[in-house]
Amino acid sequence: MKTLIDILNLTAEHLRKKDIDEPRLSAELIISHSLGINRLDIYLQFDRELNEDQLAKIREMLSRRSAHEPLQYIFGETEFYGLKFKTASGVLIPRPDTEILVGKTAENIGDKNISILEIGTGSGCIAVSIAHKCRNVKIMATDISETALKTALLNAENNNVSKNIEFIKHDILIDKFNRKFDLIVSNPPYIRKDIIGTLSRQVREYEPLNALSDNNDGLTFYRRINELLPEILNPQGCLFLEIGYDQTDEVTRIYKKSLENISITRDLGGNPRVISGIFTG
């Protein structure tokens, strides 16, 4: 019988041969998730022998990870902004960088009772995290994907904020709104078309590319939101948008006439990550 440390070493080596990023970390996460233990327990229980059912579960996850499927889809969940989120194939995986957008937006909101529009909710990680942090908000969260909206609603229910969020199927590039909001937040598809080929296999082959890229120059949604501001944002309302690390100048130019007090917030890596400002009306 193979021990836990034997399985770890074999799993990590297999993933390394498949060119998986951070193969040992992936191996640790697969084994700990399969057995319902912490990663540290793998080393504390290194001589533990596994039965065939446990090995079969590890093999199934290992097979999927070897094909470069993201762990978040394999496990069906991930953590974001200190909360648990269900993840589903066809729905963009929440990313740590987007926590900067949530934190900056929540800091602005505080305990204010305001209306919020989120454009492109995906898993609902932004809307759910804001509603969990700022209990007095009312959010309309939109997306073009039925799968995303179902996942987002489930995440809102699981995190006890569904009463604060209305999920609506809506295409910002085509559809109009019949009301204005006090704040707009979005992590729009901003990766340029010519960059798609450089993305990792687990992103290119598994995540929804229309949630990552506008299939153009990466600025389509910034232009559209700016165009719609007079129709959807109250005067002196706030706008918070995630941006690519190299888009600061281009996005700032788009909003220089419609926003005042434009601010750029950097992520933990020092890269520009969020642009925010106040709508002049």
QUIZI-V706190 format. One record per helix or strand of 3 or more residues. SS is the DSSP state (A for helix, B for strand). FROM is the first residue (numbers start at 0). LEN is the number of residues. If there is no record, write none. Layout:
# QUIZI-V706190
ss->[SS | SS]
from->[FROM | FROM]
len->[LEN | LEN]
This chain:
# QUIZI-V706190
ss->[A | A | A | A | A | B | B | A | B | A | B | A | A | B | B | A | A | A | A | B | A | B | B]
from->[3 | 22 | 38 | 51 | 70 | 76 | 82 | 97 | 114 | 124 | 137 | 145 | 161 | 164 | 180 | 192 | 200 | 208 | 219 | 232 | 247 | 258 | 271]
len->[14 | 13 | 6 | 15 | 5 | 4 | 4 | 12 | 5 | 9 | 6 | 13 | 3 | 5 | 6 | 6 | 4 | 3 | 13 | 10 | 8 | 8 | 8]
